Amino acid sequence: MRPIICSKMDFSQSNLFGYIEDLQELTIIERPVRRSLKTPEEIERLTVDEELSDIERAVYLLSSGQDIQGTSVVANLPVLMRQNPAETLRRVLPKIREALHAAGVEMQLTAAVSFLTVLQEESVSIHTYSHSFLHIILQNLEHRDAGVSNAWLETLLAVIEALPKETVRHEILNPFVSKAQLSQTLQSRLVSCKIMGKVANKFEAHIIKREVLPLVKSLCQDVEYEVRTCMCRQLEHIARGIGTELTKTVVLPELVELARDEGSSVRLAAFETLVNLLDMFDADDRSQTVLPLVKSFCEKSFKADESILVSLSFHLGKLCNGLYGIFTPEQHLRFLEFYKKLSTLGLQQENGHNDNQLQLQTLEQEKKYISVRKNCAYNFPAMIVFVDPKNFHLELYSIFFCLCHDPEVPVRYTMAISFFEVAKLLNSDVYTIHKELVTLLQDESLEVLDALVGHLPEILELMTNRGENSGSESKLLSIPDLIPALTTAEQRAATSLKWRTHEKLLQKYACLPHIISSDQIYYRFLHRMLTIILTNNVLPVQKAAARTLCIYLRYNRKQEQRHEVIQKLIEQLGQGKSYWNRLRFLDTCEFIMELFSKSFFCKYFFLPVLELTHDPVANVRMKLCYLLPKVKSTLKIPTDKHLLQQLELCIRKLLCQEKDKDVLTIVKRTVLELDRMEISVDAFQKRFYENDLLDQEKERQEHLLLEMEKLEKEKQQNEGRSTNTNDKMFEKKRRDSKASSVLAKSINLSVPGSSSGTPAGKEEKKSKLVRSQSFSTQALHPKYSNIDKCPNKSSATGYTSSVSGMGKSCMLSFSDDSFRTHSTGNSGNSVFPSNSSRNLFNSADSKNNGNKESQSRKMSM
């Protein structure tokens, strides 16, 4: 055995001092926590009199409170404006203006949001708002912190939309004309750019031309690239405001010049603005101005200017469809090849690079390439329109395959989102992307699955129908791997921690009765739903599975399967050992009352639900009490009078025997609600007309399912009968042909005269004659028994008469059943089959002819 080594703590003096030092370090760590506690003086200073009103408390905190208290008051400003706008504007708002001069970033951001909320809630008129709040917004617009300045600018841009034109012109436009000059700060000029773009929609074109456009041109030529970029992005709003004529003469030349700017961000802004304004340019401008610029962007994107590659891939679909009318076939093919190249960027080594230029891709480049492929996936539906859906398989299917199998999750996620749009565009050719649907359903990433599931019912409907001409019989044949893919997707979602994806998946699987057959749902999905209800621990997932199971049960077309599922629901859920399962049974009953008719619920689930009034767990009885009004609403008088009596009996027992006070309280409340309820009768009533009509429709559909099942069974029985009849006829023909072949062989053997003249031949004839006489005697009707009295001679004439009589008797008794039984029991010869009298007659004729020939030979001899 190995020796056991015991480690002992060292309590020497040096180690003890080490432990003490560690303890002292812990006390040092705790000291700042103790010092952070408020002293009694600080607590006294932070305490506010509870008797103060909201307005007085706000004024007090803004005057003598700390910053955090002032920030709280500013955040509460919309509430004060709703309660008492006049006093808030008179007493609180001036204090907020004073506090904002020296306020920190947090209070400034809070104030910008509160001012915007007051505008959106319309607590005061726009005139009062502009008089009280606008000046505060303009004062803080040029804050030294960029985040604060942007927050106040967003508030101001929202205010501009609501303000009248004159106020905007005098209070905003005129002051910012001077602030847009080159002598002002960079922040002032950036703010002026955004304001110019916002006010362009407020005024007429001639006012913009006179007062705004000169300032716009100046800002487009600014020395700072940030200003040029910002102004370039506002040119779209300005073009919308001034119309197509001024856009062509003023805005387009500026965009062309900015597209050749030295700054990459300026060129990118110019390109995106050009794409967004394509609908405002005529065909000449597109072909002569825009198209050359776009071609130069595409050429430079791979060589010298990769900064616009991501933006180019994002806008490529819009660009191709916007310029579609002016493309030549060569240009059309060129842009399509460019899109294909972008779709596989980063996945393979690009052609045209020298060995010296090949470098390992950096992380930043890899992220850029992933973004490019993701944008190509986003633009895929637009590219289908560009090439025409009829040419999809030839031109774009390979790219579609690559994007669906891309190694990066964001690319496949984008393809899953756009899959429904692709399926709609392909229409009758949607069968070409069945494999990719199965691939995305089996994707290893649950994000991809979650994106695909959003439109899964619509996608499956398009896939299985293939238009209006497809029948229900060929539904599953169109996607052979669909069911395994669906089951795999559900199992992967079930084993993951993303229960919301699992819940969403189960909800969407409710569409399967319209997609695949009832038997396949029963064997592959229905029992799985029941297992989820019994074993899963997430309540929303269990409820989703219960509802989907009820839908499967609703559309099941076999009564035997329906009864089996109902029995399992009652036994495993309603009578389950776990109270959790019994609670889920009540949830399932709610879905059944929603999806099925009242008569269906009363027939199968009414009494099992009432049995839970004796449940030992209070939560189950409590949930049942909440459900009782819905249960009572399913009754119809006088048909369900006995069920109503059972319900009243259970309620009396609950009132008398319930010991849990919470349950008893709910029982009493439920009793009052049940007393106020009116039970519907079998005939239609005006008060319940809509509900009765809906219930009648549900009941009609349920009866229709039963009738369809009955018709299917009759059809199967008829098919089975016809199949058996065909089999019997085929067997009869086979036996007839076999017997005729045997007879033919026997006749060929007895034809030569030498055999008939020998003694052996004579003995054989005698034996045959005896057998034929006995056979004909048993087979004939008594009416024809005089034929048997013919003399039994060995001559040819006697033999011939006996055989011919036997043939006639066979013809007369062909339809008699006794003929078959006696011939089976007595013939014993393979030459005479028991079920073929026609062959027997033919064989007798052949023997008669053979005997005549032998007799003629004897006479000649």
Solvent accessible surface area in square Angstrom, and as a share of the most:
residue,aa,sasa,rsa
1,M,238,1.06
2,R,217,0.79
3,P,118,0.74
4,I,155,0.79
5,I,160,0.81
6,C,97,0.58
7,S,115,0.74
8,K,181,0.77
9,M,130,0.58
10,D,78,0.40
11,F,133,0.56
12,S,48,0.31
13,Q,132,0.59
14,S,84,0.54
15,N,52,0.27
16,L,79,0.39
17,F,112,0.47
18,G,28,0.27
19,Y,95,0.36
20,I,83,0.42
21,E,103,0.46
22,D,79,0.41
23,L,109,0.54
24,Q,101,0.45
25,E,98,0.44
26,L,100,0.50
27,T,67,0.39
28,I,97,0.49
29,I,118,0.60
30,E,85,0.38
31,R,120,0.44
32,P,80,0.50
33,V,101,0.58
34,R,162,0.59
35,R,195,0.71
36,S,77,0.50
37,L,126,0.63
38,K,110,0.47
39,T,64,0.37
40,P,104,0.66
41,E,122,0.55
42,E,55,0.25
43,I,95,0.48
44,E,128,0.58
45,R,136,0.50
46,L,49,0.25
47,T,83,0.48
48,V,32,0.18
49,D,82,0.42
50,E,160,0.72
51,E,159,0.71
52,L,53,0.26
53,S,57,0.37
54,D,64,0.33
55,I,17,0.09
56,E,69,0.31
57,R,74,0.27
58,A,5,0.04
59,V,26,0.15
60,Y,93,0.35
61,L,21,0.10
62,L,24,0.12
63,S,68,0.44
64,S,68,0.44
65,G,31,0.30
66,Q,70,0.31
67,D,110,0.57
68,I,130,0.66
69,Q,31,0.14
70,G,3,0.03
71,T,18,0.10
72,S,68,0.44
73,V,9,0.05
74,V,0,0.00
75,A,56,0.44
76,N,61,0.31
77,L,1,0.00
78,P,13,0.08
79,V,49,0.28
80,L,4,0.02
81,M,2,0.01
82,R,133,0.48
83,Q,113,0.50
84,N,57,0.29
85,P,49,0.31
86,A,72,0.56
87,E,49,0.22
88,T,0,0.00
89,L,37,0.18
90,R,155,0.57
91,R,83,0.30
92,V,0,0.00
93,L,8,0.04
94,P,60,0.38
95,K,65,0.28
96,I,0,0.00
97,R,87,0.32
98,E,111,0.50
99,A,27,0.21
100,L,4,0.02
101,H,140,0.63
102,A,99,0.77
103,A,14,0.11
104,G,42,0.41
105,V,72,0.41
106,E,127,0.57
107,M,10,0.05
108,Q,3,0.01
109,L,69,0.34
110,T,28,0.16
111,A,0,0.00
112,A,2,0.01
113,V,98,0.56
114,S,5,0.03
115,F,0,0.00
116,L,43,0.21
117,T,38,0.22
118,V,1,0.00
119,L,23,0.11
120,Q,126,0.56
121,E,74,0.33
122,E,141,0.63
123,S,31,0.20
124,V,28,0.16
125,S,67,0.43
126,I,59,0.30
127,H,141,0.63
128,T,44,0.25
129,Y,3,0.01
130,S,14,0.09
131,H,135,0.60
132,S,16,0.10
133,F,0,0.00
134,L,1,0.01
135,H,81,0.36
136,I,1,0.00
137,I,0,0.00
138,L,38,0.19
139,Q,103,0.46
140,N,18,0.09
141,L,1,0.00
142,E,77,0.35
143,H,31,0.14
144,R,220,0.80
145,D,52,0.27
146,A,63,0.48
147,G,41,0.40
148,V,0,0.00
149,S,0,0.00
150,N,69,0.35
151,A,25,0.19
152,W,0,0.00
153,L,4,0.02
154,E,101,0.45
155,T,3,0.02
156,L,0,0.00
157,L,27,0.13
158,A,34,0.26
159,V,0,0.00
160,I,0,0.00
161,E,112,0.50
162,A,50,0.39
163,L,2,0.01
164,P,68,0.43
165,K,96,0.41
166,E,103,0.46
167,T,30,0.18
168,V,0,0.00
169,R,61,0.22
170,H,111,0.50
171,E,61,0.27
172,I,0,0.00
173,L,0,0.00
174,N,72,0.37
175,P,51,0.32
176,F,4,0.02
177,V,51,0.29
178,S,64,0.41
179,K,63,0.27
180,A,2,0.01
181,Q,85,0.38
182,L,108,0.54
183,S,102,0.66
184,Q,69,0.31
185,T,87,0.51
186,L,67,0.33
187,Q,54,0.24
188,S,3,0.02
189,R,13,0.05
190,L,40,0.20
191,V,1,0.01
192,S,0,0.00
193,C,0,0.00
194,K,63,0.27
195,I,0,0.00
196,M,0,0.00
197,G,1,0.01
198,K,56,0.24
199,V,0,0.00
200,A,0,0.00
201,N,98,0.50
202,K,40,0.17
203,F,17,0.07
204,E,79,0.35
205,A,40,0.31
206,H,111,0.50
207,I,18,0.09
208,I,0,0.00
209,K,113,0.48
210,R,138,0.50
211,E,44,0.20
212,V,0,0.00
213,L,8,0.04
214,P,77,0.48
215,L,14,0.07
216,V,3,0.02
217,K,91,0.39
218,S,63,0.41
219,L,1,0.01
220,C,1,0.01
221,Q,97,0.43
222,D,9,0.04
223,V,105,0.60
224,E,65,0.29
225,Y,110,0.42
226,E,60,0.27
227,V,0,0.00
228,R,26,0.09
229,T,21,0.12
230,C,19,0.11
231,M,0,0.00
232,C,0,0.00
233,R,100,0.36
234,Q,28,0.12
235,L,1,0.00
236,E,40,0.18
237,H,81,0.36
238,I,0,0.00
239,A,0,0.00
240,R,105,0.38
241,G,22,0.21
242,I,11,0.06
243,G,29,0.28
244,T,76,0.44
245,E,131,0.59
246,L,31,0.15
247,T,0,0.00
248,K,90,0.38
249,T,91,0.53
250,V,24,0.14
251,V,2,0.01
252,L,10,0.05
253,P,70,0.44
254,E,21,0.09
255,L,0,0.00
256,V,26,0.15
257,E,96,0.43
258,L,5,0.02
259,A,6,0.05
260,R,167,0.61
261,D,25,0.13
262,E,153,0.69
263,G,16,0.15
264,S,47,0.30
265,S,41,0.26
266,V,0,0.00
267,R,45,0.16
268,L,37,0.19
269,A,0,0.00
270,A,0,0.00
271,F,0,0.00
272,E,30,0.13
273,T,5,0.03
274,L,2,0.01
275,V,1,0.01
276,N,39,0.20
277,L,0,0.00
278,L,8,0.04
279,D,100,0.52
280,M,27,0.12
281,F,7,0.03
282,D,67,0.35
283,A,62,0.48
284,D,86,0.44
285,D,14,0.07
286,R,60,0.22
287,S,44,0.28
288,Q,135,0.60
289,T,36,0.21
290,V,1,0.00
291,L,9,0.05
292,P,66,0.41
293,L,12,0.06
294,V,1,0.00
295,K,55,0.23
296,S,36,0.23
297,F,9,0.04
298,C,16,0.09
299,E,83,0.37
300,K,105,0.45
301,S,0,0.00
302,F,46,0.19
303,K,171,0.72
304,A,93,0.72
305,D,11,0.06
306,E,53,0.24
307,S,55,0.36
308,I,0,0.00
309,L,1,0.00
310,V,50,0.28
311,S,12,0.07
312,L,0,0.00
313,S,1,0.01
314,F,89,0.37
315,H,22,0.10
316,L,1,0.00
317,G,0,0.00
318,K,107,0.45
319,L,0,0.00
320,C,0,0.00
321,N,53,0.27
322,G,22,0.21
323,L,1,0.00
324,Y,116,0.44
325,G,76,0.73
326,I,39,0.20
327,F,25,0.10
328,T,67,0.39
329,P,118,0.75
330,E,140,0.63
331,Q,38,0.17
332,H,44,0.20
333,L,96,0.48
334,R,115,0.42
335,F,7,0.03
336,L,3,0.02
337,E,84,0.38
338,F,24,0.10
339,Y,1,0.00
340,K,43,0.18
341,K,84,0.36
342,L,0,0.00
343,S,0,0.00
344,T,20,0.11
345,L,5,0.03
346,G,26,0.25
347,L,70,0.35
348,Q,117,0.52
349,Q,128,0.57
350,E,36,0.16
351,N,143,0.73
352,G,81,0.78
353,H,89,0.40
354,N,92,0.47
355,D,123,0.64
356,N,142,0.73
357,Q,104,0.46
358,L,77,0.38
359,Q,152,0.68
360,L,169,0.84
361,Q,91,0.40
362,T,79,0.46
363,L,123,0.61
364,E,131,0.59
365,Q,63,0.28
366,E,74,0.33
367,K,120,0.51
368,K,50,0.21
369,Y,25,0.09
370,I,30,0.15
371,S,41,0.26
372,V,0,0.00
373,R,9,0.03
374,K,86,0.37
375,N,18,0.09
376,C,0,0.00
377,A,0,0.00
378,Y,122,0.46
379,N,8,0.04
380,F,0,0.00
381,P,21,0.14
382,A,30,0.23
383,M,0,0.00
384,I,0,0.00
385,V,81,0.47
386,F,2,0.01
387,V,8,0.05
388,D,60,0.31
389,P,40,0.25
390,K,172,0.73
391,N,65,0.34
392,F,2,0.01
393,H,116,0.52
394,L,151,0.75
395,E,46,0.20
396,L,0,0.00
397,Y,46,0.17
398,S,66,0.43
399,I,11,0.06
400,F,0,0.00
401,F,90,0.38
402,C,48,0.29
403,L,0,0.00
404,C,1,0.00
405,H,80,0.36
406,D,2,0.01
407,P,91,0.57
408,E,48,0.22
409,V,47,0.27
410,P,53,0.33
411,V,0,0.00
412,R,15,0.06
413,Y,83,0.31
414,T,12,0.07
415,M,0,0.00
416,A,3,0.02
417,I,88,0.44
418,S,11,0.07
419,F,0,0.00
420,F,28,0.12
421,E,77,0.34
422,V,0,0.00
423,A,0,0.00
424,K,97,0.41
425,L,57,0.28
426,L,5,0.02
427,N,97,0.50
428,S,65,0.42
429,D,51,0.26
430,V,0,0.00
431,Y,107,0.41
432,T,25,0.15
433,I,0,0.00
434,H,15,0.07
435,K,155,0.66
436,E,1,0.00
437,L,0,0.00
438,V,17,0.10
439,T,40,0.23
440,L,0,0.00
441,L,0,0.00
442,Q,81,0.36
443,D,13,0.07
444,E,146,0.66
445,S,18,0.11
446,L,24,0.12
447,E,87,0.39
448,V,0,0.00
449,L,0,0.00
450,D,43,0.22
451,A,17,0.14
452,L,1,0.00
453,V,1,0.01
454,G,26,0.25
455,H,84,0.38
456,L,0,0.00
457,P,32,0.20
458,E,74,0.33
459,I,1,0.00
460,L,0,0.00
461,E,67,0.30
462,L,53,0.27
463,M,0,0.00
464,T,1,0.01
465,N,47,0.24
466,R,104,0.38
467,G,40,0.38
468,E,174,0.78
469,N,154,0.79
470,S,40,0.26
471,G,45,0.43
472,S,81,0.52
473,E,164,0.74
474,S,45,0.29
475,K,42,0.18
476,L,44,0.22
477,L,141,0.70
478,S,9,0.06
479,I,2,0.01
480,P,101,0.63
481,D,79,0.41
482,L,1,0.00
483,I,10,0.05
484,P,59,0.37
485,A,0,0.00
486,L,0,0.00
487,T,20,0.11
488,T,52,0.30
489,A,0,0.00
490,E,5,0.02
491,Q,99,0.44
492,R,59,0.22
493,A,1,0.01
494,A,30,0.23
495,T,118,0.68
496,S,35,0.23
497,L,175,0.87
498,K,98,0.42
499,W,78,0.27
500,R,167,0.61
501,T,10,0.06
502,H,3,0.02
503,E,37,0.17
504,K,62,0.26
505,L,0,0.00
506,L,0,0.00
507,Q,93,0.41
508,K,58,0.25
509,Y,0,0.00
510,A,20,0.16
511,C,21,0.12
512,L,0,0.00
513,P,25,0.16
514,H,93,0.41
515,I,1,0.00
516,I,8,0.04
517,S,56,0.36
518,S,21,0.13
519,D,49,0.25
520,Q,51,0.23
521,I,7,0.04
522,Y,11,0.04
523,Y,144,0.55
524,R,110,0.40
525,F,4,0.02
526,L,1,0.00
527,H,52,0.23
528,R,75,0.27
529,M,1,0.00
530,L,9,0.04
531,T,56,0.33
532,I,3,0.02
533,I,0,0.00
534,L,54,0.27
535,T,91,0.53
536,N,32,0.17
537,N,138,0.71
538,V,45,0.26
539,L,64,0.32
540,P,46,0.29
541,V,1,0.00
542,Q,1,0.00
543,K,75,0.32
544,A,7,0.06
545,A,0,0.00
546,A,2,0.02
547,R,83,0.30
548,T,2,0.01
549,L,0,0.00
550,C,0,0.00
551,I,25,0.13
552,Y,3,0.01
553,L,0,0.00
554,R,17,0.06
555,Y,89,0.34
556,N,3,0.01
557,R,83,0.30
558,K,79,0.33
559,Q,67,0.30
560,E,145,0.65
561,Q,14,0.06
562,R,21,0.08
563,H,77,0.34
564,E,69,0.31
565,V,1,0.01
566,I,6,0.03
567,Q,91,0.41
568,K,54,0.23
569,L,0,0.00
570,I,21,0.11
571,E,83,0.37
572,Q,71,0.32
573,L,0,0.00
574,G,6,0.06
575,Q,108,0.48
576,G,11,0.10
577,K,205,0.87
578,S,48,0.31
579,Y,85,0.32
580,W,84,0.30
581,N,22,0.11
582,R,21,0.08
583,L,17,0.09
584,R,11,0.04
585,F,0,0.00
586,L,0,0.00
587,D,5,0.02
588,T,0,0.00
589,C,0,0.00
590,E,53,0.24
591,F,37,0.15
592,I,0,0.00
593,M,31,0.14
594,E,87,0.39
595,L,33,0.17
596,F,6,0.03
597,S,1,0.01
598,K,36,0.15
599,S,53,0.34
600,F,22,0.09
601,F,0,0.00
602,C,12,0.07
603,K,144,0.61
604,Y,42,0.16
605,F,0,0.00
606,F,0,0.00
607,L,85,0.43
608,P,22,0.14
609,V,0,0.00
610,L,6,0.03
611,E,97,0.43
612,L,10,0.05
613,T,8,0.04
614,H,112,0.50
615,D,9,0.05
616,P,115,0.72
617,V,44,0.25
618,A,27,0.21
619,N,81,0.42
620,V,0,0.00
621,R,33,0.12
622,M,46,0.21
623,K,51,0.22
624,L,0,0.00
625,C,0,0.00
626,Y,130,0.49
627,L,7,0.03
628,L,4,0.02
629,P,17,0.11
630,K,106,0.45
631,V,0,0.00
632,K,23,0.10
633,S,51,0.33
634,T,8,0.05
635,L,0,0.00
636,K,43,0.18
637,I,44,0.23
638,P,93,0.59
639,T,87,0.51
640,D,17,0.09
641,K,114,0.48
642,H,112,0.50
643,L,9,0.04
644,L,27,0.14
645,Q,101,0.45
646,Q,79,0.35
647,L,1,0.01
648,E,71,0.32
649,L,78,0.39
650,C,13,0.08
651,I,20,0.10
652,R,135,0.49
653,K,72,0.31
654,L,8,0.04
655,L,69,0.34
656,C,110,0.66
657,Q,118,0.52
658,E,20,0.09
659,K,192,0.82
660,D,48,0.25
661,K,160,0.68
662,D,79,0.41
663,V,0,0.00
664,L,44,0.22
665,T,73,0.43
666,I,11,0.06
667,V,3,0.01
668,K,111,0.47
669,R,139,0.51
670,T,9,0.05
671,V,30,0.17
672,L,106,0.53
673,E,74,0.33
674,L,7,0.04
675,D,108,0.56
676,R,178,0.65
677,M,53,0.24
678,E,95,0.43
679,I,42,0.22
680,S,8,0.05
681,V,51,0.29
682,D,74,0.38
683,A,68,0.53
684,F,91,0.38
685,Q,48,0.21
686,K,196,0.83
687,R,158,0.58
688,F,44,0.18
689,Y,110,0.42
690,E,140,0.63
691,N,92,0.47
692,D,11,0.06
693,L,84,0.42
694,L,105,0.52
695,D,8,0.04
696,Q,93,0.41
697,E,65,0.29
698,K,35,0.15
699,E,49,0.22
700,R,127,0.46
701,Q,64,0.28
702,E,26,0.12
703,H,99,0.44
704,L,79,0.40
705,L,25,0.13
706,L,65,0.33
707,E,98,0.44
708,M,61,0.27
709,E,13,0.06
710,K,131,0.55
711,L,114,0.57
712,E,60,0.27
713,K,112,0.47
714,E,77,0.35
715,K,127,0.54
716,Q,118,0.52
717,Q,106,0.47
718,N,88,0.45
719,E,92,0.41
720,G,31,0.30
721,R,163,0.59
722,S,56,0.36
723,T,72,0.42
724,N,88,0.45
725,T,72,0.42
726,N,91,0.47
727,D,80,0.41
728,K,150,0.64
729,M,106,0.47
730,F,140,0.58
731,E,53,0.24
732,K,100,0.42
733,K,134,0.57
734,R,110,0.40
735,R,116,0.43
736,D,43,0.22
737,S,68,0.44
738,K,131,0.55
739,A,7,0.06
740,S,53,0.34
741,S,51,0.33
742,V,50,0.29
743,L,11,0.05
744,A,50,0.39
745,K,139,0.59
746,S,40,0.26
747,I,54,0.28
748,N,106,0.54
749,L,143,0.71
750,S,63,0.40
751,V,79,0.46
752,P,69,0.43
753,G,22,0.21
754,S,85,0.55
755,S,48,0.31
756,S,15,0.10
757,G,45,0.44
758,T,58,0.34
759,P,102,0.64
760,A,76,0.59
761,G,9,0.08
762,K,96,0.41
763,E,106,0.48
764,E,91,0.41
765,K,53,0.22
766,K,97,0.41
767,S,45,0.29
768,K,52,0.22
769,L,10,0.05
770,V,88,0.51
771,R,105,0.38
772,S,13,0.09
773,Q,48,0.21
774,S,56,0.36
775,F,19,0.08
776,S,8,0.05
777,T,70,0.41
778,Q,82,0.36
779,A,7,0.06
780,L,20,0.10
781,H,112,0.50
782,P,103,0.65
783,K,152,0.65
784,Y,70,0.26
785,S,53,0.34
786,N,99,0.51
787,I,54,0.28
788,D,57,0.30
789,K,169,0.71
790,C,60,0.36
791,P,88,0.56
792,N,93,0.47
793,K,116,0.49
794,S,91,0.59
795,S,49,0.32
796,A,23,0.18
797,T,93,0.54
798,G,14,0.13
799,Y,16,0.06
800,T,25,0.15
801,S,50,0.32
802,S,19,0.12
803,V,3,0.02
804,S,46,0.29
805,G,6,0.06
806,M,6,0.03
807,G,2,0.02
808,K,126,0.53
809,S,0,0.00
810,C,2,0.01
811,M,118,0.53
812,L,103,0.51
813,S,12,0.08
814,F,91,0.38
815,S,103,0.66
816,D,61,0.32
817,D,102,0.53
818,S,45,0.29
819,F,8,0.03
820,R,124,0.45
821,T,91,0.53
822,H,82,0.37
823,S,3,0.02
824,T,86,0.50
825,G,63,0.61
826,N,77,0.39
827,S,23,0.15
828,G,82,0.79
829,N,45,0.23
830,S,90,0.58
831,V,24,0.14
832,F,33,0.14
833,P,35,0.22
834,S,38,0.25
835,N,44,0.22
836,S,9,0.06
837,S,6,0.04
838,R,172,0.63
839,N,15,0.08
840,L,5,0.02
841,F,60,0.25
842,N,80,0.41
843,S,2,0.01
844,A,2,0.02
845,D,60,0.31
846,S,26,0.17
847,K,48,0.20
848,N,23,0.12
849,N,87,0.45
850,G,33,0.32
851,N,15,0.08
852,K,112,0.48
853,E,89,0.40
854,S,12,0.08
855,Q,68,0.30
856,S,65,0.42
857,R,112,0.41
858,K,102,0.43
859,M,158,0.70
860,S,96,0.62
861,M,194,0.87
